[in-house]
Amino acid sequence: MANTGKHIVEDVVCGFCGLGCDDLKVEVEGREIRPAGSVCPEAAKLLWRMDVADPLFSRLGSPCSAQEAFDEARVILNAARTPLFAGLGTDVAGGQALLDLAGGTGGVFDHAASIGLFRNFTATQRTGWLATTLAEVRNRCDVLLVVGSDPTPNFGRLFERLFPDSPLFAGEQRKVIFLGGTPGARASGQLARAEVSSLPATDLPEALVALTALVGGRTLAGNSFGGVPLADLAAVAAALSAARYAVVTWNGAELGNGDLVAERATALVDTLNITTRAGVFPLGGRDNIIGLNQLMLWRLGYPLRTAIRGGASEHDPALYATAQALKDADVLVWVSAFRPEPPPPFEGKTIVIGHAETVFDKAPDVFIPVGTPGIDHAGTVFRMDSIVSLPLGALRVATLPSVAEAVRRIAGGVA
Ligand code: SF4
């Protein structure tokens, strides 16, 4: 039986930003959930739950029963010619159920956070890359190059996770170089034991090309590259070359030219690996995008931004990106269980399988409120480095269905 008295739950796994922290402490009292101890702003905001009534299922903004909402969604989907399943903020079980449903209805699949993923795919599709893992960065990286702005606002405990007090192999002298950004107060606090420097840059890809040339032993003509003085780039190249395990990281979603940054960072790491050991550690992964992408690969052989039609699948990273696919879709199925993220503007029929606190500018045709994985029900999500799946536990008794349950009810199965 669930413990409904006030109690502390330790080692809670967090599924929000993709970093996969597994040491959260939360206070649970009945249906109320409050973070206890220090927690990042993202988790503090998304974990916090009050003991309030669940929102009502609705059709065109009018309350209806759960069964009526499921039935209406089924009617809309059965009449759809080109449905788009987007948002896709759900655990692996929710993604499985959506793919099962799309086996009958057809549809395009894309995740709300896929822009960074596909900027990175541009590099991996052309050249492949030598990617490292969170554990390797924690324990082995002695020089970390952070390309672009401080990632901490999106990944609140990033440097705390990457720079533990006692790494297994990296030693005490760890360097962090920000190229094109400066660490904010939170990042600086987490990097208190590291040697931190930052270089402003106006053109990150150009600066990375110059760094790659310098690491490769070439002499460059010019005083600065990408807005960085040559002498500063030479110092960074020397630090990277002298590292026993250098790592280059960036957040593709935050960089307008993230595809070029990914490609040039990959080339830099390739060059470093001629003489030392190095890897890329691309950031991203909110709302289980990595899990959904893995699921697509297992089930269809294609990543996100894939259409299922007539029992076949077709991948097109431009045509099946949400913004473009919305132009051809007649029905939008928007899924967002981790956060109250409303659907994008759309003129066709809209079914929202969403977070209980979602606020709409325009009422969807059907709103099916669902629980959050890791709070209302157990589930599995993937960490941003793709290699670890994380089990999320339930913190309270669920009063709303999971995405998987809701989708099975839409399909007409047993919840
Ligand atoms: S950094 Fe990310 S995974 Fe860690 S607690 Fe914050 S939101 Fe959760």
Residues whose N, C-alpha, C, O or C-beta is under 5 A from the ligand:
A	BS01	SF4	C14 F16 C17 G18 L19 G20 C21 C40 E42 A43 F155 G156 R157
